Amino acid sequence: MTAPPGDQRAAELASSLAAVRARIHAATQQAQRPAGAVSLVVVTKFFPASDVRLLAGLGVADVGENRHQEAQGKAHECADLRGGLRWHFIGGLQSNKAAAVAAYADVVESLDRPKLVAPLDRGAAERGVVLPVLVQVSLDPSGATRRAGAEPTDVLGLAERVEQAEHLELAGLMAVAPLGEEPVAAFARLAEVQRALLAEHPAASVLSAGMSADLEAAIGAGATHVRVGSAVLGSRPAVQ
Ligand SMILES: *Cc1c(COP(=O)(O)O)cnc(C)c1O
């Protein structure tokens, strides 16, 4: 008898999840950091709410999404799991959508410019929560075409604004390693930015860095959260 498709997907996810957890464990040991120092955020973008449910059943507590509409829909579909599941918003934010993101996200990892502070603060106030926020840092060489993320030199100013917002909590930093550079070198720059942040904001200790391809390098540089998609869920459609 063949297993029903749901069971088969559950088995697939259980096995890839175990492999990723083993990688995290090994890298944590290798970096001589305490067991449990690194949390896994499973990035479920492009995958259905049914996968989120299966992951929750496998003990996943944190999921990441990068597009507002998709994230909002899935958070709604999984509303009964709320309490057991934290939604991390990790994608580009538009200022006119930021308040709406604050209505369901439990952590916003991608704050990268001052204009986002007020709408996020307002959304969190309307929901009646204090929303943890990470400042996203760009690790691209300076002068390169600007992608997501604040320039390292702008991080402290931005952090100050978050700290001053009544309904936002400055939790730390997030970054993506740039293409075409050794992740170890990029994450070493990130660790420097983190040292400067911690000197002024010692409680902002979250460092969200590392994805399927480079989580070991990120853990070596002090990541407290890795955001892993394809290594758990399989490859996404090429167009993103
Ligand atoms: C998609 C995405 C990830 C996960 O990437 P994988 O390579 O699939 O692990 C992590 N962080 C961000 C910001 C993403 O957009």
Ligand as a Chemical Component Dictionary entry (heavy atoms), coordinates in Angstrom:
data_LIG
# 
_chem_comp.id                   LIG 
_chem_comp.type                 NON-POLYMER 
_chem_comp.pdbx_formal_charge   0 
_chem_comp.three_letter_code    LIG 
# 
loop_
_chem_comp_atom.comp_id 
_chem_comp_atom.atom_id 
_chem_comp_atom.alt_atom_id 
_chem_comp_atom.type_symbol 
_chem_comp_atom.charge 
_chem_comp_atom.model_Cartn_x 
_chem_comp_atom.model_Cartn_y 
_chem_comp_atom.model_Cartn_z 
_chem_comp_atom.pdbx_ordinal 
LIG C1 C1 C 0 14.590 32.738 0.651 1  
LIG C2 C2 C 0 15.366 33.334 1.754 2  
LIG C3 C3 C 0 16.098 32.507 2.640 3  
LIG C4 C4 C 0 16.215 31.003 2.486 4  
LIG O1 O1 O 0 17.030 30.692 1.404 5  
LIG P1 P1 P 0 17.470 29.178 1.077 6  
LIG O2 O2 O 0 18.655 29.341 0.234 7  
LIG O3 O3 O 0 16.317 28.563 0.382 8  
LIG O4 O4 O 0 17.770 28.513 2.368 9  
LIG C5 C5 C 0 16.765 33.139 3.687 10 
LIG N1 N1 N 0 16.728 34.475 3.859 11 
LIG C6 C6 C 0 16.048 35.288 3.036 12 
LIG C7 C7 C 0 16.060 36.760 3.283 13 
LIG C8 C8 C 0 15.345 34.748 1.955 14 
LIG O5 O5 O 0 14.674 35.560 1.136 15 
# 
loop_
_chem_comp_bond.comp_id 
_chem_comp_bond.atom_id_1 
_chem_comp_bond.atom_id_2 
_chem_comp_bond.value_order 
_chem_comp_bond.pdbx_ordinal 
LIG C1 C2 SING 1  
LIG C2 C3 SING 2  
LIG C2 C8 DOUB 3  
LIG C3 C4 SING 4  
LIG C3 C5 DOUB 5  
LIG C4 O1 SING 6  
LIG O1 P1 SING 7  
LIG P1 O2 DOUB 8  
LIG P1 O3 SING 9  
LIG P1 O4 SING 10 
LIG C5 N1 SING 11 
LIG N1 C6 DOUB 12 
LIG C6 C7 SING 13 
LIG C6 C8 SING 14 
LIG C8 O5 SING 15 
# 
